Each structure stands twice: as structure tokens, then as C-alpha cells.
């Protein structure tokens, strides 16, 4: 019985690590797919206005989760839900890989707007 529980625990832990593995998004494809995003979030993920978040340098898994949540209705924003609704899982992974690969993730000062 203990051996069986140990095997089950080992398999469970392995599956958790597999699910936490890096996403296989392609930054080059993400750049091509980002044309809708750039009007608010900027070409390289540095937003054009303080009302839109910077995406550059964000953690890839955070970006994937945010887009999936917008697409699936678990995160509420009418604009983002509309944009994300048409995205496939591959599109989301590519976009996340692109924006995560950009330099950024800083807090701009007031004079940078």
C-alpha cells in the first residue's frame, strides 16, 4: 500500500513539473501576431498611455494565463475579452513569448508619458 501511494505521489509530482514547464511560444511569430496589441501596448510592449499595462519583460506564464483568462471569461475586461476571444492556444503562447522576450518590466516616471 505504501509503495503504491509513493508511486502515485511520484507520478503526481512529475505531472505538476511537466505542467509548469516553459511554454513553446515563438517570439518571431508573436511579433507578427501582435499588430492588434501594439495600438495600446506599444510595438515592443511599452504602452503608449498609463491606462494600458506594459507587457515587455513580463513573465511568459503570467501573460499566457492572463490571455487565457480573458479569452475564457475568467478575467473581466470587455476590450481584452473581445481581442482574446479569437486567439488560439498557439497564438497566446507566441504573443506571450514575444512580449516576455522584450526589454522592459519597469515603472515609468511621470515624465516618460
N, C-alpha and C positions, 0 to 999 in steps of 0.2 A: 504494500500500500504506500509506504513512504517513497519507495523507488518510483512508483507511478506518479505521485504528486511532484516529485523532483523533476521528472521528465516533462510534466505539464507546465511547471513553473519555468523550466528552461526554454521550452518552446514559446511560451507567452512572452518572456523577456526578449527572445530573438525577434519575434514579430513586432514588438514595440520598437526595437532598434531599426528594423527594416523600415517601419513606417516613419521614423524620424530622419531617415536618410535624405541626402540632398535631392532637390528636385532636378529634373533633367532638362530644364528650360534652356533655350538657345538665345543668348543675348542679341545676336545679329537678327534673328527672326523677330525678337521682341521689339527691336528698334523699328523694323518695317511695320509692325502691327501697332505701333504707339501713336500713329498720326492723330487719332481722336483724343488721346490723352494730353498731347502737348499743348492744346489750346488753353488748358487750365494749369497743368502741372509742369509746363515748360519742356523744351526739347530734350534736355538731359535730366529732367526730374526735379529741377529747381523751379518752383512755382512762380507764376507771374504776378501773384497777388497774395497777400497774407491770409485771405479767406480759403485758399487751397493748400493742402499739405504738400511739403516736399517729399518726393519719392526717392530721390537719388540717395544711394547708400543705405536705404532701409534694408532690414533683414529680409532675405528672399522668402523665407517661410511665412513671415508676417504679411508680406504683400500677397502671397498666394492665398492665405487664409482670408484676408480682407476681401479680395476679389470674389472668392468662392462664396463668402457670406453675403456680399452684395447680390451676386447672381442668384443665390438660392433663397433670398429674402430674409436671412438671419441677421442682416445688418441693414438699418433703415436709412436710406438716402435716395430720394426719388431720381436724382440725376445719375448717381453712380449705379443704381439698380438698372436703370434703362441702358446704360452703356455696357454693364457687365452681363446683362441677360443674353447677349449674343455670343459671349465668349465660351469657347470650348476649354476643357482642362489644359490642352496643349497651349492654347492662346494665353491662358493665365500664367502658366509656367514660363513661357517665353517672355511675356511682359515683366514678370517678377524678376527673371534673370537679368533682363536689360537694365531695369531701374536699380536693382541691387548692385550691379556692376559699375554704376556711375559714382563719381566722387560726390560726396555730399554728407547728409545727415548732420547738419549744423543748425544752430538757431541764428537766423539773420538779425542784425541790428535794425533799428528803425530806419536808418539812412540807406539801407540796402533795398528798400522797397521803392 
